[in-house]
C-alpha cells in the first residue's frame, strides 16, 4: 500500500532547494521540438539513494508556455523518492521515426504538482494509447503527481 504523503510539503521542499540554483533555463531547439509531439518514450534518469544513476522509461508531454517537460509518476515509485532527495535529472528521447535523431534534456524538477483527479495521466493516455482514460487500475489507484522538469542544458 502506498504511503500517504502531504504533497504540498514535497512541493515546498523541491521549490526551496531549486530556487538556490542560479542557472538560466535552456530552450529546446525548434529543429527537434517535433520529437516532443510524437509517441516516443522518454528515459528519465535520476540519482538513487547511494548516488547511482537510475533510468526510468516514462510517458511525457511538454508545457510549451513554460518550456518544461512534464512526467506523471506515482508517489510510491523510486524515481519520486530520488527526485525528492535530489531534483537533478536527465531525460533522453529518441525520435520514434528515426532512432539516430534524439533529444537530451538535463535539468531539474522545479515543481511537483498533485494530480488527484488523474487529469494529466488521462491526457497522456490519449497521447500514447488513444484512450480517454488511463486503463490500468493498479497504477490508477496510486497517488499521482506531475513532475515539471526545467531544462538547464539541451543536446540535439
C-alpha positions in Angstrom: 0.0 0.0 0.0 1.3 3.4 -0.9 2.4 5.8 1.8 0.0 8.8 2.2 2.1 12.0 1.8 1.4 15.6 2.0 2.5 16.6 -1.5 2.3 20.3 -0.5 5.3 19.6 1.8 7.1 17.8 -1.1 6.5 20.7 -3.4 7.7 23.3 -0.9 10.9 21.3 -0.3 11.7 21.0 -4.1 10.9 24.6 -4.7 13.1 25.7 -1.7 16.1 23.6 -2.9 15.9 24.5 -6.6 15.5 28.3 -6.1 19.0 28.3 -4.8 20.4 27.1 -8.1 21.4 30.0 -10.3 21.1 28.5 -13.7 19.4 30.0 -16.7 16.8 27.8 -18.3 17.8 26.3 -21.6 15.4 26.0 -24.6 14.7 23.1 -26.8 15.8 23.8 -30.4 13.0 24.3 -32.9 14.7 21.7 -35.1 13.8 19.0 -32.5 10.5 20.1 -31.0 8.6 17.8 -33.3 10.0 14.8 -31.3 8.0 16.1 -28.3 4.7 15.7 -30.2 5.4 12.1 -31.1 4.6 9.0 -29.1 8.2 8.2 -28.2 9.1 7.1 -24.7 11.5 9.2 -22.7 14.1 7.8 -20.4 14.2 9.8 -17.2 17.5 9.4 -15.2 17.5 10.3 -11.6 20.1 9.7 -8.8 19.4 6.8 -6.4 19.9 6.7 -2.6 23.6 5.9 -3.0 24.2 8.4 -5.8 23.9 5.7 -8.5 22.1 6.7 -11.7 18.7 5.1 -12.3 16.8 5.2 -15.6 13.1 5.0 -15.9 11.1 4.7 -19.1 8.2 7.3 -19.0 5.5 8.9 -20.9 5.9 12.7 -21.2 4.4 15.9 -22.5 5.6 19.4 -23.0 4.3 22.6 -21.2 5.1 24.9 -24.1 4.2 28.0 -22.1 7.0 27.3 -19.6 9.3 25.2 -21.8 9.1 22.4 -19.3 8.9 18.6 -19.8 6.0 17.0 -17.8 6.1 13.5 -16.4 3.4 11.7 -14.4 4.5 9.3 -11.6 3.2 7.6 -8.5 4.4 8.7 -5.1 5.2 5.0 -4.5 7.9 5.0 -7.2 11.6 5.1 -6.7 12.0 8.0 -9.2 9.7 10.1 -7.0 11.8 9.4 -3.9 15.0 10.0 -5.8 13.7 13.4 -7.0 12.6 14.5 -3.5 16.2 13.9 -2.4 17.9 15.4 -5.4 15.9 17.2 -8.2 18.6 16.9 -10.9 17.5 14.7 -13.8 18.4 13.9 -17.4 15.8 12.9 -20.0 16.6 11.2 -23.3 14.1 11.0 -26.0 14.6 9.1 -29.3 12.7 10.1 -32.4 10.4 7.0 -33.0 10.7 7.6 -36.7 14.5 7.9 -36.8 16.3 6.4 -33.8 19.5 8.2 -34.8 17.8 11.5 -34.0 17.3 12.3 -30.4 16.9 15.0 -27.8 18.6 15.0 -24.4 17.5 17.4 -21.6 19.5 17.9 -18.5 17.7 19.9 -15.8 15.9 19.7 -12.5 12.4 19.1 -11.3 11.3 22.6 -10.2 7.7 21.7 -9.3 5.8 18.6 -8.1 2.1 19.1 -8.8 -0.6 16.9 -7.3 -2.8 15.2 -9.9 -5.6 13.9 -7.7 -8.1 13.6 -10.5 -5.6 11.9 -12.8 -6.3 14.5 -15.5 -2.7 14.6 -16.7 -2.4 10.8 -16.6 -5.5 10.7 -18.8 -4.0 13.3 -21.1 -1.0 11.0 -21.5 -3.3 8.0 -22.1 -4.9 10.0 -25.0 -1.5 10.7 -26.5 0.0 7.3 -26.1 -2.9 4.9 -26.2 -5.7 6.8 -27.9 -7.9 6.3 -24.9 -9.8 8.9 -22.9 -9.0 7.3 -19.5 -5.8 5.6 -18.3 -6.9 1.9 -18.3 -4.6 0.2 -15.8 -6.4 0.3 -12.4 -3.5 -0.9 -10.3 -1.5 2.2 -11.3 -4.5 4.5 -11.4 -5.3 3.8 -7.7 -1.9 5.2 -6.6 -1.5 8.9 -5.6 -0.2 10.6 -8.8 1.9 13.8 -9.2 3.2 15.7 -12.2 6.9 16.4 -12.4 7.8 19.7 -14.0 11.3 19.5 -15.5 13.1 22.7 -16.3 15.8 22.3 -18.9 19.2 23.6 -17.9 21.1 22.1 -20.8 19.8 20.6 -24.1 21.7 18.3 -26.5 20.3 17.6 -30.0 
